[in-house]
Amino acid sequence: MRKTDYRLPVLIAGAALLVSIAAFRSYLPYVGDRYLTREPPAIILEIDDVYLVGMGDKTKLWSLNARKVEIGRDRAITTLSGISDGKIFDKGKTVLKMRAGRAIYDERREDLQLSSGIEIAGTEGQRVVARGAHWDSRTALLTSTSRVKVSGQWGDVSGDDLVVDLRNENMVMRNVSFRVSISELEREARPKGGT
């Protein structure tokens, strides 16, 4: 009887296995996590240097430039960073200008969180400065989230907070301190028939 040497076929098979592992190392069964579910990224879309325009009733309502826009996984949360040259329009004319460090819009709740410093300027020199604010479009309330300063040609007013109710057209500030130019107030009151 003849003695068979099995060592050579075993060595060839082992070498073939090593070559296949090296060549196909990124495929199953060598990589066992291919079928594990992975959580999708928190941000699904990021756009740099964007100009956005809000439209309503075929007219421009607002516009702004943003350094970065990030849209969240559920598409309901949008984050804007580096907001500049923001404008609010009324009948085609700019009525307010705005800057903010950051804004987060939640489409489900229809609210906007402004943070990292905001500045709103009116067409007649009025200016509102705060670290942050919250806009609720359902109630039409703009509420500061920090101390706020309002200034105009007539002087400056500072307060712990500010609530602007656009539906009822009123503004409330608490713990207020102010500096007023009496001559400027008189000048503004004369054309309107006041004293």
C-alpha positions as CSV (number, residue, x, y, z in Angstrom):
1,M,0.0,0.0,0.0
2,R,1.1,3.4,-0.8
3,K,1.4,6.1,1.8
4,T,-0.3,9.4,0.8
5,D,1.1,12.8,1.9
6,Y,-1.8,15.1,2.8
7,R,0.4,18.0,3.9
8,L,0.7,19.6,0.5
9,P,-3.1,19.8,-0.2
10,V,-3.6,21.2,3.3
11,L,-1.0,23.8,2.8
12,I,-2.5,24.8,-0.5
13,A,-6.0,25.0,1.0
14,G,-4.6,27.1,3.9
15,A,-2.8,29.5,1.6
16,A,-6.0,29.8,-0.5
17,L,-8.0,30.6,2.6
18,L,-5.5,33.3,3.7
19,V,-5.5,34.9,0.2
20,S,-9.4,34.9,0.2
21,I,-9.4,36.5,3.7
22,A,-7.0,39.2,2.6
23,A,-8.9,39.8,-0.7
24,F,-12.4,39.8,0.7
25,R,-11.8,41.0,4.3
26,S,-14.6,43.7,3.9
27,Y,-17.2,41.1,3.0
28,L,-19.1,38.6,5.2
29,P,-18.5,36.2,6.9
30,Y,-15.2,37.9,7.9
31,V,-16.8,41.1,9.0
32,G,-19.7,40.3,11.2
33,D,-21.4,43.7,11.6
34,R,-22.7,44.2,8.1
35,Y,-26.3,43.6,9.1
36,L,-26.3,45.6,12.3
37,T,-28.6,48.5,12.1
38,R,-26.9,51.9,12.4
39,E,-28.6,55.0,13.6
40,P,-28.9,57.6,10.8
41,P,-27.0,60.8,11.2
42,A,-28.6,63.6,13.3
43,I,-28.1,66.1,10.5
44,I,-29.1,64.9,7.1
45,L,-28.4,68.0,5.1
46,E,-25.9,70.9,5.7
47,I,-25.7,73.9,3.4
48,D,-23.1,76.7,3.7
49,D,-23.6,80.4,2.7
50,V,-27.4,80.4,2.0
51,Y,-29.8,83.2,1.1
52,L,-33.4,82.3,2.2
53,V,-36.7,84.0,1.3
54,G,-40.0,83.5,3.0
55,M,-43.1,84.0,0.8
56,G,-46.8,84.5,1.6
57,D,-49.7,85.6,-0.6
58,K,-47.3,86.1,-3.5
59,T,-45.2,88.6,-1.7
60,K,-41.9,88.5,0.1
61,L,-42.4,88.3,3.9
62,W,-38.8,88.0,5.0
63,S,-35.2,87.2,3.8
64,L,-31.9,86.4,5.4
65,N,-28.4,85.3,4.8
66,A,-27.0,82.3,6.8
67,R,-23.5,81.1,7.1
68,K,-24.8,77.5,7.7
69,V,-28.1,75.7,7.5
70,E,-28.5,72.2,9.1
71,I,-31.7,70.2,8.6
72,G,-32.3,67.5,11.2
73,R,-33.0,63.8,10.7
74,D,-36.8,64.2,11.2
75,R,-36.8,67.3,8.9
76,A,-38.8,69.2,11.4
77,I,-35.8,70.9,13.1
78,T,-33.8,73.4,11.1
79,T,-30.7,75.2,12.6
80,L,-29.3,78.4,11.1
81,S,-25.9,79.8,12.2
82,G,-24.4,83.2,11.4
83,I,-27.6,85.0,10.4
84,S,-27.0,88.4,8.8
85,D,-28.9,90.9,6.7
86,G,-32.2,89.5,7.9
87,K,-35.2,91.6,6.7
88,I,-38.9,91.7,7.6
89,F,-41.1,93.1,4.9
90,D,-44.5,94.8,5.0
91,K,-46.2,95.5,1.6
92,G,-42.9,95.1,-0.1
93,K,-41.0,97.5,2.1
94,T,-38.4,96.6,4.7
95,V,-39.7,97.4,8.2
96,L,-37.1,95.5,10.4
97,K,-33.6,94.4,9.9
98,M,-32.1,91.5,12.0
99,R,-28.9,89.7,12.9
100,A,-28.5,86.6,15.1
101,G,-25.8,84.2,16.0
102,R,-28.0,81.2,15.8
103,A,-31.7,80.2,15.2
104,I,-33.5,76.9,15.7
105,Y,-36.8,76.5,14.0
106,D,-39.2,73.7,15.0
107,E,-41.8,73.2,12.3
108,R,-44.0,71.0,14.5
109,R,-44.4,73.6,17.2
110,E,-44.1,76.5,14.8
111,D,-41.6,78.3,17.0
112,L,-38.2,79.9,16.6
113,Q,-35.4,80.1,19.2
114,L,-32.9,82.8,18.6
115,S,-29.6,82.7,20.5
116,S,-25.9,83.7,20.6
117,G,-26.8,87.4,20.4
118,I,-29.6,89.1,18.4
119,E,-30.1,92.6,17.1
120,I,-33.3,93.9,15.5
121,A,-33.3,97.4,13.9
122,G,-36.3,99.4,12.8
123,T,-36.4,101.9,9.9
124,E,-36.5,104.9,12.2
125,G,-33.4,104.1,14.2
126,Q,-35.0,101.9,16.8
127,R,-32.8,99.0,18.0
128,V,-33.4,96.0,20.2
129,V,-30.4,94.0,21.5
130,A,-30.5,90.8,23.6
131,R,-28.6,87.5,24.0
132,G,-31.6,85.4,22.9
133,A,-35.4,85.4,22.2
134,H,-38.2,83.0,21.5
135,W,-40.8,83.5,18.8
136,D,-44.1,81.5,19.0
137,S,-46.0,82.0,15.8
138,R,-49.2,80.4,17.2
139,T,-49.6,83.1,19.9
140,A,-47.7,85.8,18.0
141,L,-45.4,86.4,21.1
142,L,-41.8,87.4,21.0
143,T,-40.2,86.8,24.4
144,S,-36.6,87.6,25.3
145,T,-34.6,84.9,27.1
146,S,-32.2,87.3,28.6
147,R,-31.8,91.0,29.6
148,V,-32.7,93.3,26.7
149,K,-31.9,96.8,25.6
150,V,-34.2,99.0,23.4
151,S,-32.8,102.2,22.0
152,G,-34.0,105.0,19.7
153,Q,-33.5,108.7,19.0
154,W,-35.4,109.4,22.3
155,G,-33.0,107.4,24.5
156,D,-32.3,103.9,25.9
157,V,-34.4,101.5,27.9
158,S,-33.0,98.3,29.6
159,G,-35.0,95.5,31.3
160,D,-34.7,92.0,32.7
161,D,-37.0,90.7,29.9
162,L,-39.2,91.8,27.1
163,V,-42.5,90.4,25.8
164,V,-44.0,91.7,22.5
165,D,-47.6,90.7,21.8
166,L,-48.1,91.4,18.1
167,R,-51.8,90.4,18.1
168,N,-52.6,92.9,20.8
169,E,-49.9,95.3,19.7
170,N,-48.3,95.8,23.1
171,M,-44.9,95.4,24.7
172,V,-44.1,94.7,28.4
173,M,-40.7,95.0,30.1
174,R,-39.9,94.2,33.8
175,N,-37.3,95.9,36.1
176,V,-36.8,98.7,33.7
177,S,-34.2,101.5,33.8
178,F,-34.1,104.2,31.2
179,R,-32.3,107.3,29.9
180,V,-34.5,109.6,27.9
181,S,-33.8,112.8,25.9
182,I,-36.7,115.1,26.7
183,S,-35.9,117.5,23.8
184,E,-36.1,114.5,21.4
185,L,-39.4,113.4,22.9
186,E,-40.8,116.9,22.5
187,R,-39.6,117.1,18.9
188,E,-41.3,113.8,18.0
189,A,-44.6,114.8,19.8
190,R,-45.0,118.2,18.0
191,P,-45.8,116.8,14.5
192,K,-48.3,114.4,16.1
193,G,-50.1,117.2,18.0
194,G,-48.9,116.0,21.4
195,T,-47.0,117.7,24.2
